[in-house]
Amino acid sequence: MSERLRENEDGRIRCWWPGDAPDYVEYHDNEWGLPTLDDERLFEKICLEGFQSGLSWITILRKRENFRAAFANFDFNVVADFDERDVERLLGDAGIIRHRGKIEATINNAGRAIEMVEEFGSISAYIWGWKPNEREPDLTTGDTEMIATTATSKALSKDLKKRGWKFFGPTTAYAFMQAMGLVNDHMPGCEWHAICEQAQAAAKPPTVTG
């Protein structure tokens, strides 16, 4: 078996990275790579990937319910109205990552999300318009399995930056693309590779209406 695969206690073959941590396995099986179409969940994933920068994803995953409580369940129409008092409140919240730049970026990005809905009809329509037609190699190494940035993630990051979004570089953009199902990066041989491939093929994201 490839070192990038793992057989868990339930006898099922998965990618290696969740290990045996139950919450990480749950995330691998029921979320990572499956198509996300809902705007608030897409906004949540964008924000959490930004908070993850420089940290491990498992740290963010285990604080996600705290983030949801702190940021109005990532309702960007509400978060866009957060003010300096909210920033200070969030900086005092030990349940989240207390990083002023990332907190302020989330509030800023909520405003940009509203603009995106006005222009494209939904965040989903905009994001799914970036789905690559084929698998892209890593920009730095050319690897087609272990990928951190691609031409699409770089272009997506650049476009969002132009639109005023913050804390969303090319690496963060690719992690987001993996998580929300724009690409399928379950390892070949992982049972969920085929599951996500089928789910992504069947997904019917909204079209641009703006």
N, C-alpha and C positions, 0 to 999 in steps of 0.2 A: 504494500500500500504506500502511496506517496506520503512524504513527510508533511504535506499540506492537507492531508485528510486525517480524520480521527474516528475511530469506532467508539461510541459512548456505551455506557452500561446498558442502554436499551437495545444495543445491537445495531443501531442505525449509523450510517456513515455520514459524517458532516465535515465541513471545513474545520481546520485545526483550531482556529482562533477563539471559539467560545470555551474551549476546554470542557470542564465538567460543572462550571458554575451554572446553577439552574436558571438564574435570571438572564444570563448571557445566552444560554442554549435556547430559551424561550424567545429571545429577541432574534436570534439566528433563524429559528424555525418559522416564526409567525409574523415577521416584519421586514427584516433586512432583505432587500431585493424584490420584494413584492410591490406592485405598482401602487403609488399613492396619488390620488386624484383630488382629495379634499384640500381646499386652500389653506385652512387653518393648520392642518397637519403638515402641509408643505412649508408654511411659514415657520412652524415649530422646528422642523428638521433643519431649515436654513439657520435659524438662530442657535440651535443646540450644537450644530457643527461648528459654528463660530465660537461658541463657548468652549468647545473641545480643543481648539487650537492650543498646542503645547501641553495637553493633558491626555490621559488615556480615555477612550470612549466609555469604558465600564464605569469610570468615575461620574461621567455625565448621565449615563443610563440610570445609575442608582440614585441620582438626584432629580430625575425627570419630573416626578410628581411634585417636588418642591418648586421646580421651575414653573410648572403649569399653574400652581397656586399663586406664585409671585407675579406671573405675567398674564393673568386673566385668561388662562387656558390658551394663550397665544392667539387671542382674538385681536388681530392687528388694528381693527377699528377702535378698540379700547386702548391698546398699548400706545398708539400714536399720540394720545392725549396725555400720556405720562409727563410729569414735569419734574423740576429739581427736587421737590419733596419726595416724589416716588424714587428718584435716583438714590437719595439718602436712605430711604426705607430699604431699598434693595441692597445697598452697601452694608446694611446692618443685618441682613438675612443670612444666617449661618447655613441655611439649607441649600443655598445655591453657590455659584462661583462669584465671589465678590470682587469683580474686576470692573472698575469704572468704565474703561474703554469699551468693554464688551456689553455692559449694561446700556450705555449711551448708544452704541451701535444698534442694539435691538430696538430701542425706541425710535431711532432714526429710520431703521429698515421697515418699521411698521408704517411709517408715513409713505415710504417708497412703495410698499405693498399696495396701499390704497391707490396710488398713482398707476400702478401696474394693472390693477383691476379696471380702472377707468379706461386705460388704453387698450387692453387686450381682452377684457371681459372677465378674466380670472387669472390668478397666478398659475393655475394648472395649465391653461392654454399656452401661456408664455413658456413655462418650463418644458412641457412635453414637445414643444416645437424644436427643442434642442436634442432630441433623441438621435444618437448616431445611427447611420444606416448600416454600419458594420463595426466590428470590434476594432478598437484603436490601440496601438502600442503605447507604452509609457513614453512620454516626450524625452526623458533623459536617457533611459537605458535601452529602449526599444523592446523591452519585455512585454509579452502579450498575456502574461498571467498575473504577475505581481505589479500592479499599476498604481501610481500615485497621482500623476497628472497626464492629461491627454490634450490633443489639439482642441477638442470640444470643451473640456473643462477650463482651459486657458481662455478660450473665446467667450464662454459664458461668464467667467469671472470678470473679464474686461468689459463686457457689455453691462453687467450689473454695476460695476464701478462707475461707468459712464452715467448710469442712471441714478447714482448717488448712494448705492448700497455700500455698507462697510463690513469689514471683517469677513470677507468672502473671497479669498485668494484661490488660485487654481487647484491647490491640493485640497482645500476645504470644499471647493466646488465638486471635485471628483468624489470625495467621501459622501457628499450629499447625493450625487448621481447614483452611487452604489446603494445607499440606504433607501432611497425612494423609488428605486426600480427603473431608472432611466437606462441603466446597464445591468447586466447579470454577471456578477463576479463571484458567485459560488463556484468553487473549484470543480472541474470535471471529475466525476466520481462521487461528488457530494449529492445525496438524494435530492436536495433542494435546488440543484442546478436545473433539473428538468421541470420541477414545480414552478420555479420563477420564470423559466423560459415560456411555459404555457400561459402563465398568468399575464406576463408582459405582452405576449402576442394577442391575448384576448382583451386587453385593456382598451377602453374607448374614452380617451381623454377628451375634454371639450375643445372645440375649435375657437379660433380667435374671432371675437365679435366686435371688438372696438374699432 
